[in-house]
């Protein structure tokens, strides 16, 4: 009896499509470098939280520390993580909150060459 190959091929295509959803972005915002700034908020960010660093998954991984993000009208902590540099010799420049008029504005971290 002849069997059609479509169900196994459809399952494979679905698996490949869904596996693309688990690729981690390069950095906050999913970009190598975030050129723009975030919105100005009136509430100063809390002090950074101390968080333990788990062992690195590999010898070239770089720790990207946690930070306060502005979400839904309040500051929300985004935990740190290990990441691979996008190319050899790149270093992580942490994001930072800076004064902007009568408020605060977040500038995303980014990778830069040495």
C-alpha positions as CSV (number, residue, x, y, z in Angstrom):
1,X,0.0,0.0,0.0
2,X,1.3,3.4,-0.9
3,X,1.7,6.0,1.9
4,X,2.0,9.7,1.4
5,X,5.1,11.4,2.9
6,X,3.1,14.6,3.8
7,X,2.5,13.9,7.6
8,X,6.2,13.3,8.4
9,X,7.3,16.2,6.2
10,X,4.7,18.5,7.9
11,X,5.9,17.4,11.3
12,X,9.5,18.1,10.3
13,X,8.6,21.5,9.0
14,X,6.7,22.4,12.1
15,X,9.6,21.3,14.3
16,X,12.0,23.4,12.4
17,X,9.7,26.4,12.5
18,X,9.2,26.1,16.2
19,X,12.9,25.5,17.0
20,X,13.7,28.9,15.5
21,X,11.7,30.4,18.4
22,X,14.2,29.4,21.0
23,X,17.2,31.2,19.7
24,X,18.4,33.8,22.2
25,X,18.9,37.4,21.1
26,X,22.3,39.0,21.1
27,X,21.4,41.4,23.9
28,X,18.5,43.4,25.4
29,X,16.3,44.4,22.6
30,X,17.7,41.6,20.4
31,X,20.2,43.9,18.6
32,X,24.0,44.0,18.5
33,X,23.7,47.7,19.4
34,X,20.7,49.7,20.4
35,X,21.2,53.1,18.9
36,X,18.1,54.8,20.4
37,X,17.2,55.5,23.9
38,X,14.1,54.3,25.8
39,X,11.3,56.6,26.9
40,X,11.8,59.2,29.6
41,X,10.3,58.0,32.9
42,X,9.7,60.1,36.0
43,X,10.6,57.4,38.6
44,X,14.2,56.8,39.3
45,X,15.4,53.2,39.0
46,X,16.0,51.3,42.2
47,X,19.6,50.3,43.0
48,X,20.9,47.3,41.1
49,X,20.1,43.9,42.7
50,X,22.9,41.6,43.7
51,X,22.5,38.3,41.9
52,X,24.6,35.2,41.9
53,X,26.4,34.3,38.7
54,X,26.0,30.6,37.8
55,X,29.1,29.0,36.3
56,X,29.6,30.0,32.7
57,X,28.5,27.5,30.1
58,X,31.7,27.9,28.2
59,X,35.1,29.6,28.3
60,X,34.3,32.5,26.0
61,X,30.8,33.4,27.5
62,X,30.4,36.9,28.9
63,X,28.2,37.8,31.9
64,X,25.5,40.4,31.0
65,X,24.4,41.7,34.3
66,X,20.8,42.3,35.3
67,X,19.1,45.6,35.0
68,X,15.9,47.5,35.7
69,X,13.6,47.8,32.8
70,X,10.5,50.1,32.5
71,X,7.5,47.9,31.9
72,X,3.8,48.6,32.3
73,X,4.4,51.8,34.3
74,X,6.9,50.4,36.7
75,X,10.5,49.2,37.0
76,X,10.9,45.4,36.5
77,X,14.1,43.5,37.2
78,X,15.6,41.6,34.2
79,X,18.0,39.0,35.5
80,X,21.6,38.6,34.3
81,X,22.7,35.9,31.9
82,X,25.6,34.4,30.1
83,X,26.0,35.2,26.4
84,X,28.4,34.5,23.6
85,X,30.0,37.5,21.9
86,X,28.8,37.9,18.3
87,X,32.4,37.9,17.1
88,X,35.8,37.4,18.6
89,X,37.2,40.4,20.4
90,X,33.8,42.0,21.1
91,X,33.2,43.2,24.7
92,X,29.9,43.9,26.4
93,X,29.2,47.5,27.4
94,X,26.4,47.4,30.1
95,X,23.2,49.5,29.7
96,X,22.6,52.3,32.0
97,X,20.0,54.7,33.3
98,X,20.9,58.4,32.8
99,X,19.2,61.7,33.7
100,X,17.0,63.1,30.9
101,X,15.4,66.4,31.7
102,X,13.1,65.8,34.7
103,X,13.3,62.1,34.4
104,X,15.4,59.0,33.6
105,X,16.1,57.3,30.3
106,X,17.5,53.8,29.8
107,X,20.2,53.2,27.2
108,X,20.6,49.5,26.2
109,X,23.9,47.7,26.6
110,X,25.7,46.7,23.4
111,X,28.7,44.8,22.0
112,X,31.6,46.8,20.8
113,X,35.1,46.0,19.4
114,X,38.1,46.3,21.6
